[in-house]
């Protein structure tokens, strides 16, 4: 979708609803993509964190933080029917200070996007429907009003019941997930079809035994196949490599992606933005690994789905790589 010029009507930023996940993700990211000079709005000028438009000056700032001080704001009235707590992920416009702010992590961004998709009727809202479709006998998932973890999203997609959300493709290490799903009977399985992913699909990663429990991203376009010769020492079960483009919220430094809009953005170099990463699939086109971004002038080492029978080359114990679609 075309970028929305919220600088012409800033009051419309916070309460907006959108018909699709891609529309919502693009809209919520829009002010930050402009400030990062990833997107252009005619007549807007950027100087550091300031965006000037039509004689008005706005501060545009985004920062990746985990839940804590500044992560939540009171739920705007427009979302009270679908988010019945006062713990709304903080991506909003402050009209008094003329500030567009997003102080959230990846699932804060993801939840904010899904809350704003489909409308204020819980029976049509993307977040509410996702939660209602998760097989509660197989996996935990937070109720509306509570931001889930990335782990919850990734392991829930393969155990969705039929509905407007669907499991597009994925891979799971079920024993590792079962250890975290106390009292549940985890039934998620692998599914091929990564090449059929499309813009607006969500891609979710689940990790164990690390500083992070996973990651949440929204695809901005279909995966683009790339030559396997671009990578060294891939395991024999890797059959395909793809480049994907995403909107997400990520930390600075080694957490940034390739061609990342947040790099050197004169702000925090973190938070909501755009980037690219590589995904690997097996002969069934099931996603089995990824490279998150650059490292020391090259690429970081790939991360693959955990296999207890294979020596691990990554510090991440990846137990799920899942894609989902809202229709």
N, C-alpha and C positions, 0 to 999 in steps of 0.2 A: 504494500500500500504506500501511497505518497506520504511523506512526512507531514505531520500536522504542525501548523505554525501556532503554537501555544503562546508565543510572545505577543500575538495580536489579540488573544483572548485568554489571558492566563487563568482567570477564574474557572474555566472549563476543564482544567487539567485534573484536579483532584477527583471530582465526582463522575467522571466519564465512564460509560459502559460501551462495550464494543462487541460486534457479532462473532468475531473469531479470535483465537489465541494469538495469531500473528498480528491482527489489528491492535489488540490490547498491548502486546509486547512492544510493538513499534511505537505506539502512542506513549507509553510510560517511559520508554527510553529516549523519546524525541528530544527533550530539552538538553539532555546530557550528550547526545550524539552531535547536536549542533555546537555546543560548547567545546567538544573534543574535535570539532571540524571534520567529523566523519560524514555529516550531512550538512547541506547548505540551504538556508532560507534567504531568498533575495531580500536585500535591505537590512539584514542582520549583520552586525559587526561584533567580533569577539576580541576581548582583551583579557587574558588570564581567565578568571572565573566570572567575568562580567560579559553579558550579552546585551547589546544595545539594539533597540528596534523602535522605529517610529517615535523617537524622542524619549523613550523610556529605557531605563537601565535595570537589568535583572541580574541577580547573583544566581549562578547555576553551579551546584556543588553536589558531588556524590562520593560516598565513602563506604567501603566494605567493612562492616562490623558484624560480629555474632550477637545474638540477643543480649541486650543489656541497656545501659543508659542511652537514650536517643533512638533506639531501634523501633519503638512503638509510639504511636500517637493515638489519641482518642478516635474511635471509629467515626468517620464522616457520616452524616445522616443518610446520604444516598446509599450507603452500604449496610445500614443497620439490620435489614431483613436477612442478609446473607452472611453477616459477620457479627454475631451477637455478643461481642465482648468489647472492651476498651483497649484491645491489644492489636491495633491495625498496623501492618508493616509500613514503615515511614518512607513513602515516596509520595510527596505532596507539594502543593504550592502554598506558601505563606504570603497572603496578600498584604499584610501589614509591613513586612520586611522586604517584599518583592523578591522572594527567594524560591527557586525550584530546588528541592532537596530530595536526595535518596540516600538514606543511611541504613543500609540493609545488606544482608548476605545473599547468597544465591537463592535460597528458598524463601527469603523475604521477598525478593524480586519475583520468583515464580508464583508464590501465593498471591502477591499483589496483582499479577497478570491474570491469574485464573479467577480471582474475586471480581475483576472488572470485565469478565467475558460472559456474555449470554444474558445479562440483565439481572434485575433485583428480585426476581421470583426464584426461590430456592430450587424449584423443579426444573428451571432452565439454566441456572447458574453453573458455570464450569467447575468451580471449586466444590460446591455443594454436591454436584452430581458425581464428581470423582470420589469424594468421601463415601457417598451412598453406594457406589458400585464395588468398593473394595470388599472382597470376601473376608468378613470379620473372623471367620473360623481359621483363616490362613495367615493373616497379617494384621498388625495394629496400624491404625491411621488416625491422625488427630481430627477432632470434630471441628466444624466451622467455627471460627473465632480463635483458633489456635494454629500457629504456623507449624507445619510438620517439619521433620528433618529431611535432608536429602535422601538418607537411607530409607525412610518410610516411603517416599515417592518411588524410588527405584525398585524396591521389593514388592510394592503394591501393584505396579502395572501388570506383571505376569499373572496376577490372581484377581483381575477385575471380572466382575459379573457382566453379562450383556447389557448394553446401554449405549449412550451417545459417546462415551469414551471407549476406545479399543486399544488393545496391546498390539502395536505394529510389529515389533521384533525385539529380540533381546537374548541375553545369556545370563544364567544364574549358577552360583555355587550353592546349591540348596542346603548342604550340611552347615555351612557357615551362617546362612541366614536363619536356619532353624535354631541355632544357638542363641540368637538375639530375640527370637519370637517365642518367648516363654508362654506356655499354655496354648500355643497355636499348632496347627498342622500345616506347615508350609508346603504348597503344591505347585509353585511356579516352575515352569519348564522353559527351555530355550525355544526360540522361534526365529526362522529365517525371514529375509525380505528387507534387509537394510537398504538396498538400492531403491526400494519403493518409498522410502521416507520422503516427506515433502515439507515445504515451508509451513510453519505453525505447529509441527510436531514437537513434543517435548522430549528431551533426552536426559536421562537421569542415571547417575552413577552411585553405587553404594560401596562403602569401604568399611573394613573392620580394623581395629587395633592401630589406628593412626590419629594424627592431630585433627583430621577432618573425617566426617562420616559419609561424605559423598559430594555430589554436585548436581545442579539443576540448570538446564539451558533450553532455549527455544530456538529451533532451526529457522534461519531466515531464507533458506532455499533448499532445493534438493541436493543430496550428496553428489560430489563430483569425483569420479574415479581418477586416480593418479597412478603413475607407474610404480611398481614395486621396487624398481631400481633406485628410487630416491632414498631407500632405507637400507640399513646394514643389519645383518645378523638377526633377521626375523625368524621366529620358529617355523618349522615346517608346516604346521597346521594353518598358518595364515595364507589365505588365497587371494585376498583383495585389499586394496588400500583406497581410502576416500578422504577428500578434504571436505569439511563441513564448516559452514558459517553460522554464527550464533549470536543472540543477545543473552546476556547474563549479568550477574554481579559477581565480581571476583576480586581477590586481594591483589596487592601490587607485587612487584618482583617476579619470582619464579612461578606465580600463579597466573600471570598474564598469558594470553594466547598469541598465536602468530598474527601479524597485521592488526594488532590490538589498538582500538581507538583510545584506550586509556593511557597508553605509554606517552609520557612527556606531555600530558594534557594541561599543565600548569595548575593542577588541582592536587588530588591525592594519588593519582595514578592507580586508582582502584575504584570499586563500585560498579554502577550500571554502565554498560557499554557493549561494544561489538568486538568480535574476534573470530579467528579461524583455528581449527585443530584437525588432527588426523585421526581417522578411525580405521580399524582393521577388522575384517570378517573372515570366517572360515569358508570351507567349500559349500556350506549350506547358506551362506550369506548371513550368518548369525554374528552380531558384533562381539568380538572377543578381546579387543584391546584398543588403546588410544595413546596418542602423544598430545599432551595438554598445551605445550608451547615451547618457546626457545629456551636455551640454557647455555651460558658461556659462549655465545657467538654461534652456536649450532642448535641442535635439537636435544631436548631432554630424552632420557631413556624411555622406551615405551612401557606402558603399564598394561598387563594382561589379566584376564579373569583368573582367579586363584585356582590352582590345580595342585593338590597335595603330592602328586606323583612327579612334578616337574620342579626343578630348582627355580626359585623366584629371583628375578633380577630387579624388582621394584620394591620400594619401601611401602607401597600401597598394597594392602590385601583387598583386591577388588572382588566383591561377591555378587554384584549385579550390574549389568549394562542394559538399560531398558528404554524403549521408545514408545510413546503413546500419542493418540490422536483424538481430538474432540471434534465431533461433527453434529 
